Amino acid sequence: MSESSDWTPHVVTPDTAGVAADHEGLLAAIGDTEKTGELLVANKALVFRGFGTSKEQFDSALDLLLPNRLAYVHGNSPRTKVGSNVYTSTEYPAEFTISMHNELSYARRWPSRLAFYCERQPTTGGATPVVDGTLWLSSLDEEVRTAFGQGIRYTQNLHSGAGFGRSWQDTFETSDKGEVEANLADADVTWEWRADGGIRLTQLRPATVRHPVTGEEVWFNQFDQWHLAGLDAETAEMLTELLPPDELPQSVTFADGTPIPDEYVAHVRDIGLDAAVNVDWYDGDLLLIDNVAVAHGRRPYTGPRRVLVAMSG
């Protein structure tokens, strides 16, 4: 079981901010970007609720919250680009839970902030759980924390347009191999083009990092999402039957190539979800998170849930 914590995201409403209950009120509440940044560092996650921000107005809020909006290049989650570096939060089937993770934690560079916007709330479920990374780390068994001290090796096999998983064209938002190579040049990634036109990427990353402002050590990786044991049983069985281990769309081991035990996957995944606080969605809600301080996921849902996301460096 996870350790107890009183932490929860900080909720900002028109009343608590002393502003009008409309989008102009939201812009007034976040207009002092330095103050908003300090509030985010102190609280790790902020929920802005009751401002009635529309999808068309969301962009102006992003301009204040995410000053250097990033493209979702090298991302491994299925999503659709719907605006200027704005994406659907995920298109993973609604009946599945998405485990806790920090966005792009397997990459050398990751976003420092994520902003989520609820365009259409689900009928039931669909919360975005968030978990304090320090709590998640301290809640893990000592054996598991020690085992991951050597780091993690992530491997991706991106096809060229037909196959399992994502293509390199979708992943890097280009069909130009030269642009892909330029992107990878300083990404601390070992890569090779395959004879079938695909590309294999290998990255060695730590399992924990320290927050750049607070210095707190946090659990910071996505190993369970890359591990066969982290998939639903039907998908894992299908992939195992069809592909050898080194041809899987994505896979993970300890840094030295040693397999990661299945029981570690369940332990880390379940501890993270158990320690998480659910952020339930209502139309017009906006959630801003510190991508290092907290991890996020998604609960199963029914109905036409549509949550958008953007990120900044």
C-alpha positions as CSV (number, residue, x, y, z in Angstrom):
1,M,0.0,0.0,0.0
2,S,1.1,3.6,-0.6
3,E,2.0,5.9,2.2
4,S,-0.7,8.4,3.2
5,S,-0.5,12.0,1.9
6,D,-2.7,15.0,2.2
7,W,-1.5,16.5,-1.1
8,T,-4.2,17.4,-3.6
9,P,-4.2,19.7,-6.7
10,H,-5.0,23.3,-5.9
11,V,-8.3,24.4,-7.3
12,V,-8.7,28.0,-8.6
13,T,-12.2,29.3,-9.1
14,P,-13.5,32.8,-10.0
15,D,-14.4,33.3,-6.3
16,T,-11.0,32.3,-4.9
17,A,-9.2,34.4,-7.5
18,G,-11.5,37.3,-7.1
19,V,-12.3,37.6,-10.8
20,A,-15.3,37.3,-13.1
21,A,-16.7,33.9,-13.9
22,D,-15.8,34.0,-17.5
23,H,-12.8,33.5,-19.8
24,E,-11.6,37.1,-19.3
25,G,-11.6,36.3,-15.6
26,L,-9.4,33.2,-16.2
27,L,-6.9,35.4,-18.2
28,A,-6.9,37.8,-15.3
29,A,-6.3,35.0,-12.8
30,I,-3.3,33.7,-14.7
31,G,-2.1,36.9,-16.2
32,D,0.8,37.3,-13.7
33,T,2.8,34.5,-15.2
34,E,5.5,34.6,-12.5
35,K,2.9,34.3,-9.7
36,T,1.2,31.4,-11.6
37,G,4.6,29.7,-11.9
38,E,5.3,30.1,-8.2
39,L,1.8,28.7,-7.4
40,L,2.5,25.7,-9.6
41,V,5.8,24.9,-8.0
42,A,4.2,25.2,-4.5
43,N,1.1,23.1,-5.4
44,K,2.5,20.9,-8.2
45,A,-0.9,20.9,-10.0
46,L,-3.6,23.5,-10.5
47,V,-7.2,23.1,-11.6
48,F,-9.0,26.1,-13.0
49,R,-12.7,25.5,-12.8
50,G,-15.9,27.6,-13.3
51,F,-14.5,30.0,-15.9
52,G,-16.5,28.6,-18.9
53,T,-13.5,28.7,-21.3
54,S,-14.4,27.4,-24.7
55,K,-12.3,25.4,-27.1
56,E,-11.8,28.6,-29.2
57,Q,-10.6,30.5,-26.1
58,F,-8.3,27.8,-24.8
59,D,-5.5,28.9,-27.0
60,S,-5.2,32.4,-25.4
61,A,-4.9,30.7,-22.0
62,L,-2.1,28.4,-23.3
63,D,-0.2,31.5,-24.5
64,L,0.1,32.5,-20.9
65,L,0.5,29.1,-19.2
66,L,2.8,27.5,-21.8
67,P,5.2,30.2,-23.1
68,N,7.2,27.7,-25.3
69,R,4.6,25.3,-26.6
70,L,6.1,22.1,-27.9
71,A,5.2,19.6,-30.6
72,Y,4.6,16.0,-29.4
73,V,7.6,14.8,-31.3
74,H,8.9,11.3,-30.3
75,G,5.7,10.7,-28.3
76,N,4.5,7.1,-28.1
77,S,0.8,7.7,-27.2
78,P,-1.9,7.6,-30.0
79,R,-3.3,11.1,-30.4
80,T,-4.4,13.6,-33.0
81,K,-3.0,17.1,-33.6
82,V,-6.0,19.5,-33.4
83,G,-4.3,22.9,-33.3
84,S,-1.0,24.8,-32.9
85,N,0.8,22.1,-30.9
86,V,-2.5,21.1,-29.3
87,Y,-3.4,17.4,-29.3
88,T,-6.1,15.0,-28.1
89,S,-4.9,13.8,-24.7
90,T,-4.9,10.2,-25.8
91,E,-6.9,7.9,-28.1
92,Y,-6.3,4.7,-26.0
93,P,-9.6,2.7,-25.8
94,A,-12.0,4.1,-23.2
95,E,-12.4,0.9,-21.3
96,F,-8.7,0.8,-20.2
97,T,-6.9,2.5,-17.4
98,I,-3.8,4.5,-18.4
99,S,-1.2,4.0,-15.7
100,M,0.6,6.9,-14.0
101,H,3.5,8.4,-16.0
102,N,5.4,11.6,-16.6
103,E,5.1,12.8,-20.2
104,L,8.1,11.8,-22.4
105,S,10.1,10.7,-19.3
106,Y,11.9,8.1,-21.6
107,A,13.4,10.9,-23.7
108,R,16.4,13.1,-23.0
109,R,14.2,16.2,-23.0
110,W,10.8,16.3,-21.6
111,P,8.2,19.0,-21.1
112,S,8.2,20.9,-17.8
113,R,4.5,21.7,-17.9
114,L,1.3,20.1,-19.3
115,A,-2.0,21.8,-19.7
116,F,-5.2,19.8,-20.2
117,Y,-8.5,21.2,-21.3
118,C,-11.9,19.5,-21.1
119,E,-13.8,20.2,-24.3
120,R,-16.4,17.5,-23.5
121,Q,-16.8,15.8,-20.2
122,P,-17.4,12.0,-20.1
123,T,-20.8,10.5,-19.1
124,T,-19.1,8.5,-16.4
125,G,-15.5,8.1,-15.1
126,G,-12.7,9.4,-17.2
127,A,-10.9,11.3,-14.4
128,T,-7.2,12.3,-14.9
129,P,-5.5,10.9,-11.8
130,V,-2.3,12.7,-10.6
131,V,0.2,11.5,-8.1
132,D,3.0,13.3,-6.2
133,G,6.2,11.8,-7.5
134,T,8.0,11.9,-4.2
135,L,5.1,10.0,-2.5
136,W,5.1,7.4,-5.3
137,L,8.9,6.9,-4.9
138,S,8.8,6.6,-1.2
139,S,5.8,4.2,-1.4
140,L,7.7,1.6,-3.5
141,D,9.3,-1.4,-1.9
142,E,13.0,-0.9,-1.2
143,E,13.9,-3.9,-3.3
144,V,12.2,-2.3,-6.3
145,R,13.8,1.2,-5.8
146,T,17.2,-0.5,-5.5
147,A,16.8,-2.6,-8.6
148,F,16.0,0.5,-10.7
149,G,19.1,2.3,-9.4
150,Q,21.0,1.2,-12.5
151,G,18.5,2.9,-14.8
152,I,16.3,1.7,-17.7
153,R,16.8,0.8,-21.3
154,Y,13.9,1.7,-23.7
155,T,13.7,0.3,-27.2
156,Q,11.3,1.3,-29.9
157,N,10.7,-0.2,-33.4
158,L,8.9,2.4,-35.4
159,H,7.6,1.1,-38.8
160,S,7.5,3.0,-42.0
161,G,3.7,3.1,-42.5
162,A,2.5,-0.5,-42.0
163,G,2.9,-2.6,-38.8
164,F,2.2,-2.6,-35.1
165,G,2.5,0.5,-33.0
166,R,3.3,3.9,-34.4
167,S,5.2,4.8,-37.6
168,W,8.2,7.0,-37.5
169,Q,6.4,9.5,-39.7
170,D,3.6,10.0,-37.1
171,T,6.1,9.9,-34.2
172,F,8.3,12.6,-35.5
173,E,5.6,14.5,-37.5
174,T,7.6,14.3,-40.7
175,S,8.2,12.0,-43.7
176,D,11.8,13.3,-44.1
177,K,14.4,11.0,-42.7
178,G,16.9,13.9,-42.6
179,E,14.6,15.7,-40.2
180,V,14.3,12.6,-38.0
181,E,18.1,12.3,-37.9
182,A,18.4,16.0,-37.0
183,N,16.0,15.5,-34.2
184,L,17.9,12.5,-32.9
185,A,21.4,14.1,-33.3
186,D,21.5,15.5,-29.8
187,A,18.8,13.4,-28.2
188,D,21.2,10.8,-26.6
189,V,19.6,8.0,-28.6
190,T,21.2,5.1,-30.4
191,W,19.3,4.6,-33.6
192,E,19.5,2.6,-36.9
193,W,17.4,2.5,-40.0
194,R,16.0,-0.9,-40.8
195,A,16.0,-2.7,-44.1
196,D,12.1,-2.5,-44.2
197,G,12.2,1.3,-43.9
198,G,11.6,1.4,-40.2
199,I,13.8,2.7,-37.4
200,R,15.0,1.3,-34.1
201,L,15.7,3.6,-31.2
202,T,17.4,2.7,-27.9
203,Q,17.6,5.0,-24.9
204,L,19.2,4.7,-21.5
205,R,17.5,6.7,-18.8
206,P,17.4,7.0,-15.0
207,A,14.3,5.8,-13.1
208,T,14.3,8.9,-10.9
209,V,15.2,12.5,-11.3
210,R,15.4,15.6,-9.0
211,H,13.1,18.5,-9.5
212,P,15.0,21.4,-11.0
213,V,13.6,23.9,-8.5
214,T,12.8,22.0,-5.3
215,G,15.5,19.4,-5.5
216,E,13.0,16.7,-4.5
217,E,13.8,13.2,-5.9
218,V,10.8,11.8,-7.8
219,W,9.9,8.5,-9.5
220,F,10.2,9.5,-13.2
221,N,9.9,6.9,-15.9
222,Q,7.4,5.0,-18.0
223,F,8.8,1.5,-17.8
224,D,5.5,-0.2,-17.0
225,Q,3.9,1.2,-20.1
226,W,6.7,-0.3,-22.3
227,H,6.6,-3.7,-20.6
228,L,4.5,-6.6,-22.0
229,A,3.2,-7.2,-18.4
230,G,1.8,-3.6,-18.5
231,L,-0.5,-4.4,-21.5
232,D,-3.9,-6.0,-21.3
233,A,-3.6,-9.8,-21.5
234,E,-5.1,-10.1,-25.0
235,T,-2.8,-7.6,-26.6
236,A,0.3,-9.0,-24.8
237,E,-0.5,-12.5,-26.0
238,M,-1.1,-11.4,-29.5
239,L,2.2,-9.5,-29.7
240,T,4.1,-12.4,-28.1
241,E,2.7,-14.8,-30.7
242,L,3.4,-12.6,-33.7
243,L,6.7,-10.9,-32.9
244,P,10.1,-11.9,-31.3
245,P,11.1,-9.8,-28.3
246,D,13.5,-7.6,-30.2
247,E,10.8,-6.7,-32.8
248,L,8.1,-5.5,-30.4
249,P,6.9,-1.9,-31.1
250,Q,8.3,-0.9,-27.7
251,S,10.1,-2.8,-25.0
252,V,12.1,-2.2,-21.8
253,T,14.8,-3.8,-19.7
254,F,17.1,-2.7,-17.0
255,A,20.0,-0.6,-18.3
256,D,22.3,-3.6,-18.6
257,G,19.7,-5.6,-20.6
258,T,18.5,-7.7,-17.7
259,P,14.7,-8.4,-17.9
260,I,12.5,-6.5,-15.5
261,P,10.3,-8.9,-13.5
262,D,6.6,-8.9,-14.2
263,E,5.9,-8.4,-10.5
264,Y,7.7,-5.1,-10.5
265,V,5.4,-3.9,-13.2
266,A,2.3,-4.6,-11.1
267,H,3.8,-3.2,-7.9
268,V,4.9,0.1,-9.4
269,R,1.7,0.5,-11.5
270,D,-0.7,-0.3,-8.6
271,I,1.2,1.9,-6.1
272,G,1.0,4.8,-8.4
273,L,-2.7,4.4,-9.2
274,D,-3.5,3.8,-5.5
275,A,-1.7,7.0,-4.4
276,A,-3.2,9.2,-7.1
277,V,-5.8,11.9,-6.7
278,N,-8.5,11.9,-9.3
279,V,-9.2,15.1,-11.2
280,D,-12.8,14.7,-12.4
281,W,-13.7,16.7,-15.6
282,Y,-16.4,19.2,-16.2
283,D,-16.8,21.1,-19.5
284,G,-14.3,24.1,-19.6
285,D,-12.0,22.8,-16.9
286,L,-8.3,23.4,-17.3
287,L,-5.6,21.4,-15.5
288,L,-2.0,22.6,-15.3
289,I,0.6,20.2,-14.0
290,D,4.3,20.3,-13.2
291,N,5.4,17.3,-15.4
292,V,8.4,16.5,-13.1
293,A,6.7,16.9,-9.7
294,V,3.6,14.8,-10.6
295,A,2.7,12.0,-12.9
296,H,-0.7,11.6,-14.5
297,G,-2.9,8.9,-16.1
298,R,-6.5,8.2,-17.1
299,R,-9.4,6.3,-15.6
300,P,-11.8,4.3,-17.8
301,Y,-14.9,6.1,-18.9
302,T,-18.1,6.0,-20.9
303,G,-19.5,8.6,-23.2
304,P,-17.9,11.2,-25.5
305,R,-14.9,12.3,-23.4
306,R,-12.7,14.8,-25.2
307,V,-9.7,16.3,-23.4
308,L,-7.0,18.3,-25.2
309,V,-3.4,18.7,-24.1
310,A,-0.5,20.9,-24.8
311,M,3.0,21.0,-23.3
312,S,5.9,23.4,-22.8
313,G,9.6,23.1,-22.2
